[in-house]
Amino acid sequence: MNVLFVDDHVACADMFADIAEGLGHRACVAYNGVSALQRCSEETFDLILMDISLPDSDGRDICRELRTSGRAQKTRIVALTGHIDLKGSNCMSGFDGCIVKPIAMEALEALLKAPEPSTV
């Protein structure tokens, strides 16, 4: 699976990528919305884990842009947020799931193994 982790916390994004690679996946990172859009214009991902609060944009806007531009129409995009009140809310449309931070290792592993969209 080709996975993109989008998170402005560099250590977190890099750690997620290391875990994914350790599980046999190809992993890339982007630390802001602009670089996420750039990455998605260069290659196709099977899964994108998108932080909602990015320094240059809102992850929901990036998700909408990826969906409407066609760059990630079939990609599973899962939101990452520290805001527990956002999980399941209408403002999360476009995402295939939502994970509330901090992320348990088991939840990340399950997401990387899941063949279909899921909410963890």
FENDAWO-V321914 format. One record per residue. N is the residue number from 0. SS is DSSP state (@ for helix, = for strand, . for the rest). OMEGA is omega in whole degrees, -180 to 180 (NA if undefined). D_CENTER is the distance of its C-alpha to the mean C-alpha in Angstrom with 2 decimals. Layout:
n = <N N>
ss = <SS SS>
omega = <OMEGA OMEGA>
d_center = <D_CENTER D_CENTER>
//
This chain:
n = <0 1 2 3 4 5 6 7 8 9 10 11 12 13 14 15 16 17 18 19 20 21 22 23 24 25 26 27 28 29 30 31 32 33 34 35 36 37 38 39 40 41 42 43 44 45 46 47 48 49 50 51 52 53 54 55 56 57 58 59 60 61 62 63 64 65 66 67 68 69 70 71 72 73 74 75 76 77 78 79 80 81 82 83 84 85 86 87 88 89 90 91 92 93 94 95 96 97 98 99 100 101 102 103 104 105 106 107 108 109 110 111 112 113 114 115 116 117 118 119>
ss = <. = = = = = . . . @ @ @ @ @ @ @ @ @ @ @ @ @ . . . = = = = = . . @ @ @ @ @ @ @ @ @ @ . . . . = = = = = . = . . . . = @ @ @ @ @ @ @ @ @ @ @ . . . . . . = = = = = = . . @ @ @ . . . @ @ @ . . . . = = = = . . . . @ @ @ @ @ @ @ @ @ . . . . . . .>
omega = <177 -171 174 176 -180 -179 -180 174 -173 -178 179 -180 -180 179 178 179 178 179 -180 179 177 178 175 180 171 -175 175 178 171 -175 177 -177 -179 -180 176 178 178 179 -177 175 -177 -179 -179 180 176 -177 173 172 -169 173 -180 -176 178 -176 -176 -178 176 -179 177 177 179 178 179 -180 178 -180 -176 179 -180 -178 -178 -178 -177 -180 174 180 -179 180 172 -180 174 -178 -177 -179 -180 -177 179 -179 -179 -178 -180 179 -176 177 178 180 -179 177 178 178 -2 -176 176 180 -179 179 178 179 179 179 -180 179 -175 -180 -176 177 177 175 -179 NA>
d_center = <13.44 11.73 8.21 6.40 5.25 5.67 8.13 11.79 13.13 14.02 15.30 12.26 9.95 12.99 13.71 10.47 11.25 14.82 14.30 12.53 15.39 17.85 16.98 17.75 14.53 14.06 11.36 10.79 9.71 9.87 11.32 11.63 11.21 14.11 13.05 9.68 12.11 14.54 12.54 11.78 15.50 16.55 14.89 13.27 10.21 10.38 6.80 3.53 1.16 2.98 6.34 9.00 11.83 11.86 15.39 15.95 14.22 12.60 8.91 10.65 12.88 10.49 9.06 12.81 13.87 11.79 13.20 16.66 17.08 16.54 14.21 11.56 13.98 13.66 10.10 8.35 5.42 4.82 5.57 6.59 10.16 13.57 15.35 16.55 18.31 15.30 14.32 16.06 17.30 17.96 15.98 12.72 13.96 11.96 9.05 9.84 9.49 9.11 9.51 12.00 12.38 14.10 12.41 15.22 15.38 16.45 13.50 11.10 13.78 14.20 10.67 11.18 14.58 14.00 15.18 14.38 12.02 12.51 12.21 12.73>
//
